[in-house]
Structures are given as C-alpha cells and as structure tokens.
Amino acid sequence: MVRKMRRTASVPARINIIGEHTDLLGGMALSFPSQHRLVLSASTSSCGVSGDPIVARLWEVAGGWDAELTIHSEIPIGAGMSSSAALCVAVAMCSGNFDDEMDVSLEAQRIEHEVLGSDCGLLDQIAITHSIKGHATLIDFDSISVSDFRIPSDWLFKLVDTGIRRNLRETNYNSSEVSNETRVMHTLQESDRVREALHCDVSRLGNLLNQSHASIRDNIRASTPAIDILVKEVQETQGVLGARLMGGGYGGMILALIENDEVLPGELLVPSVSAFFEEAL
C-alpha cells in the first residue's frame, strides 16, 4: 500500500529594490518578497509523476517521489519577478529534505540551470527563502551571507508593467556584447548604491533607483529603447521619486518608488513572508 503524503509549498515573488545584475560577480542586493505567491502541491501517487510537463521534469531532476503535482501561481511569467525561481524553490522544498534555506536555494538553482536552461545566479532563490515579514534581505554574494533590513515606512513601491515579456532561455546573463570589465564596474557601482540605500532618505533612494536604471541601460545593456521610454515616463510622473527596470531585463516590470499610494494605478507592494512548506499525511 502506498503511504499517502501531501506536501504544499507557498513561495513569494521577488522584488529587488536595488542591486541588479550583481549576484554573478560577488556584489550586493537588497530585495524583499511580495504578496504575489506560487503554490505547489505534491500528493503521493501510485502512477508515477503527473502534472504540468515542465513541473514534472523539474520534480524528476530534483529526485522527487511518485507524485501528482498541481500548481497555482499569481506571479506573472517573464515579468522580472522570479517566477522561474519561485517554481524551482517550490519543487526543491517539496521534493527533498533540506537542513536550511541555503541548501534549498542551491538545489533550486541547480534544477533551474539543468531543466530551464538558465544561467542565473542566486539572487532570486536567496531573496525568497531567507526573508522576514516587513523586512528586506541584504545579500552579499561575495561571502554568500544575508542580513535583515527593516523597510522604512515611507519606502512605498508599485510595479508598472512594460507589457513586454522575455523568454528565460533567450536571456544571456553573460552576453559577449558586454565586456567583463564593464560588468565588474556595474557590480561595484551598483553595490555602492545598495550600501548607500541602507542609510539614505527616501528622496535619495529615488535617485539611486534612477542611477541603477541608467547603468542597466548603458552598461549592462539589459534594457531596450522602448522600455527606456516607459521608464522615463514613470520617472517623470508626479509623485514618483525614482524608477528602474527590475529583474533580468529586456521586459517585465518597472519598479517605482512613490510618495503615497495615490500615485500610479495598481496596488502597493507588501513585504510578505518567506517561502514555506507544509506536510500532511
């Protein structure tokens, strides 16, 4: 008789305040999990692994047991909110027995590399597994260390959708079009912006976001002319203190720092709880 078991993982989206494209070169980032979540349920099955083909493949590569897999997600795909990392973290949490969050992060990165063909770093996985509600996670990728940062009450964020989506396999984080020297320069300067953000007022934070986008555009070249026009429009909107393209680039969401919740349409981003899973027999 098959022993019935059900594991359910709830994993948030990742909002990266500042520190973009720094994880592969030992830089820093400041991120928090949002209210948008992905939920994966795995129930013991006597008929092998069943479910969405991509989810099933990730499950098998992770060494998961025979299970029926179901998934529900509020995280838009290709929008720079870590939808792929959230899925891989959920698979890692449900399929294995890990001692700590960093082991989950490393396993999620491994299966994302192997199955989804991404050459991503560890920003997303760490940000959505190590957080405390109401806090951002400061990540130092040089030492692979994390610390909590309480988000000031006047740091208010909304997302503006560019309407442009990217394919993960088509995103080359190490494109030869950008020299390694330029990437190192961006990482050093972006990490300095992260450090300054920890001690600055909200107005200065807005300036830092604008500087971050300029570097993403000019140095990393992960933006496009169409996106730059949209970012400029958001930056020049009354009540917006700063804005930048968020995530891997070439599409997705613009992160906007705003004076109050009346600025821009849409909901405020709410720092949420970290990824977790539950087990029932």
C-alpha positions in Angstrom: 0.0 0.0 0.0 1.3 3.5 -0.9 1.7 5.7 2.1 -0.3 8.9 1.4 1.5 12.1 1.9 0.8 15.7 0.7 3.4 18.5 0.7 2.4 22.1 -0.2 4.9 24.9 -0.8 4.0 28.5 -0.8 6.7 30.7 -2.4 6.6 34.5 -2.9 7.7 36.7 -5.9 10.9 38.6 -5.5 11.0 42.4 -5.5 14.6 43.7 -5.9 14.8 47.2 -4.6 18.4 47.7 -5.8 21.4 45.6 -6.6 20.5 44.3 -10.1 22.9 42.0 -12.1 25.3 41.8 -9.2 25.0 38.2 -8.0 27.3 36.6 -10.6 30.2 38.8 -9.7 30.1 38.9 -5.9 28.1 42.1 -5.5 25.3 43.1 -3.2 21.5 43.3 -3.5 18.6 44.4 -1.3 15.3 42.5 -2.0 12.0 41.5 -0.4 9.3 39.0 -1.1 5.9 40.4 -2.3 2.3 39.3 -1.7 2.3 37.5 -5.1 2.7 33.8 -4.5 3.1 30.4 -6.2 1.7 27.3 -4.5 2.8 23.8 -5.5 1.1 20.7 -4.1 2.6 17.3 -4.3 0.5 14.2 -3.4 1.7 10.7 -3.3 0.7 8.7 -6.4 0.9 5.1 -7.4 1.0 6.1 -11.1 4.4 7.8 -11.3 4.8 11.6 -11.7 1.9 13.5 -13.2 1.2 17.2 -13.8 2.5 20.0 -16.0 5.4 18.6 -18.1 7.9 21.3 -17.1 7.0 20.9 -13.4 7.2 17.1 -13.7 10.6 17.4 -15.3 11.9 19.7 -12.6 10.5 17.2 -10.0 12.2 14.2 -11.6 15.6 16.1 -11.8 15.2 17.0 -8.2 14.8 13.3 -7.3 11.2 13.7 -6.3 9.0 10.7 -5.4 6.0 9.5 -7.4 3.5 12.3 -7.0 0.6 14.1 -8.5 1.7 17.8 -8.9 -0.6 20.7 -9.0 0.3 24.4 -9.3 -1.3 27.8 -8.9 0.6 31.0 -9.4 -0.1 34.7 -9.1 3.4 35.5 -10.3 3.5 36.6 -14.0 5.9 34.7 -16.2 8.7 36.6 -17.8 8.0 39.7 -15.8 11.2 40.0 -13.8 9.5 38.8 -10.5 11.3 35.5 -10.2 8.5 33.2 -11.5 11.0 30.5 -12.5 13.0 30.7 -9.3 9.7 30.5 -7.3 8.8 27.3 -9.1 12.2 25.7 -8.6 12.2 26.7 -4.9 8.8 25.1 -4.5 9.9 21.9 -6.2 13.1 21.8 -4.1 11.2 22.3 -0.9 8.5 19.7 -1.6 10.8 17.0 -3.2 13.6 17.0 -0.7 14.6 17.2 3.0 17.0 20.1 3.4 18.6 21.3 6.6 18.5 25.0 5.8 17.3 27.7 3.3 20.7 28.0 1.6 20.6 24.3 0.6 17.1 24.9 -0.8 18.4 27.9 -2.8 21.3 25.9 -4.2 19.1 23.0 -5.2 16.6 25.3 -6.9 19.4 27.0 -8.8 20.7 23.6 -9.9 17.5 22.4 -11.3 16.7 25.7 -13.0 20.1 25.5 -14.8 19.5 21.9 -15.9 15.9 22.0 -16.9 15.1 25.6 -17.8 18.4 26.3 -19.4 19.0 29.5 -17.4 22.5 30.6 -16.2 21.0 32.6 -13.3 22.8 33.4 -10.1 21.4 33.1 -6.6 19.6 36.4 -6.0 16.1 35.2 -6.5 16.4 31.9 -4.6 18.0 33.6 -1.6 15.7 36.6 -1.5 12.5 34.4 -1.4 13.8 31.9 1.1 15.6 34.0 3.7 13.2 36.9 4.4 11.3 38.0 7.4 7.9 39.7 7.0 8.3 43.5 6.9 12.0 43.3 6.1 14.2 43.2 3.1 17.1 40.8 2.8 20.5 42.3 2.3 22.6 39.8 0.3 26.4 39.8 0.0 27.2 37.5 -2.9 30.9 37.7 -2.2 30.6 35.9 1.2 27.1 34.4 0.4 25.8 36.0 3.6 22.4 37.5 4.4 21.1 40.0 7.0 17.7 41.5 7.6 16.9 45.2 6.9 13.6 46.7 8.2 12.0 48.6 5.4 11.3 52.2 6.4 7.6 53.1 6.5 8.0 55.8 3.7 9.5 53.3 1.2 6.4 52.7 -0.9 6.6 50.8 -4.1 4.4 49.9 -7.1 5.0 48.0 -10.3 4.4 49.3 -13.8 4.1 46.6 -16.4 6.0 47.2 -19.6 3.8 44.7 -21.4 7.0 43.1 -22.7 7.8 39.5 -21.7 11.1 37.7 -22.1 12.0 34.0 -22.6 14.3 32.7 -19.9 16.3 30.6 -22.4 16.8 33.7 -24.5 18.3 35.7 -21.6 22.1 35.5 -21.6 23.3 36.9 -18.3 26.9 36.7 -19.6 26.4 38.1 -23.1 29.7 38.7 -25.0 28.3 42.1 -26.1 29.2 43.5 -22.7 32.8 43.3 -21.6 33.7 41.7 -18.3 35.3 45.0 -17.2 32.1 46.8 -17.8 30.2 44.2 -15.8 32.6 44.5 -12.9 32.3 48.3 -13.0 28.5 48.0 -12.9 28.7 45.5 -10.0 30.9 47.7 -7.9 28.9 50.8 -8.5 25.6 49.1 -8.0 26.8 47.5 -4.8 27.8 51.0 -3.6 24.2 52.1 -4.3 23.0 49.2 -2.2 25.2 50.2 0.7 24.0 53.9 0.5 20.4 52.8 0.3 20.7 51.3 3.8 21.2 54.8 5.3 19.6 57.3 3.0 16.3 59.1 3.0 13.5 58.2 0.6 14.3 61.1 -1.8 17.9 59.9 -2.2 16.7 56.3 -2.7 14.7 57.5 -5.7 17.9 59.0 -7.2 19.7 55.7 -6.6 16.9 53.8 -8.5 17.3 56.2 -11.4 21.0 55.7 -11.4 20.6 51.9 -11.3 18.4 52.0 -14.4 20.9 54.2 -16.2 23.6 51.6 -15.5 21.3 48.7 -16.6 20.7 50.7 -19.8 24.2 51.9 -20.6 26.5 49.3 -19.0 24.7 46.0 -18.8 22.5 46.8 -21.8 19.6 44.8 -20.4 17.0 47.4 -21.5 15.6 48.5 -24.8 14.7 51.9 -26.3 11.0 51.1 -25.9 11.5 50.2 -22.3 13.6 53.3 -21.6 10.8 55.5 -22.9 8.4 53.8 -20.5 10.9 54.1 -17.6 11.4 57.8 -18.3 7.6 58.4 -18.4 7.3 56.7 -15.0 10.3 58.7 -13.6 8.7 62.0 -14.7 5.2 61.2 -13.2 4.3 63.5 -10.4 4.7 61.8 -7.1 7.3 59.2 -8.4 10.6 59.6 -6.6 12.5 57.1 -8.8 12.1 54.1 -11.0 14.0 51.4 -12.8 13.6 48.2 -14.8 13.6 45.2 -12.4 14.8 41.7 -13.0 16.8 40.0 -15.7 16.0 42.7 -18.2 14.6 43.1 -21.7 11.0 43.3 -20.4 8.9 42.8 -17.4 8.2 45.2 -14.6 9.3 48.7 -13.7 9.8 49.3 -10.0 8.6 52.7 -8.9 9.2 54.4 -5.6 6.3 56.7 -4.8 5.3 59.4 -2.4 1.9 57.9 -1.5 -0.5 55.1 -2.6 -2.5 57.5 -4.8 0.5 57.8 -7.2 0.2 55.5 -10.2 -2.5 52.8 -10.6 -2.3 49.4 -9.0 -1.7 48.0 -5.6 1.2 48.8 -3.2 3.8 46.1 -2.9 3.5 44.5 0.5 6.6 42.8 2.0 5.5 39.2 2.7 6.7 36.1 4.4 9.4 33.8 3.1 8.8 30.6 1.2 7.5 27.8 3.4 6.0 24.3 3.1 3.6 22.1 5.0 3.2 18.4 5.1 0.1 16.3 5.8 -0.4 12.5 5.9 
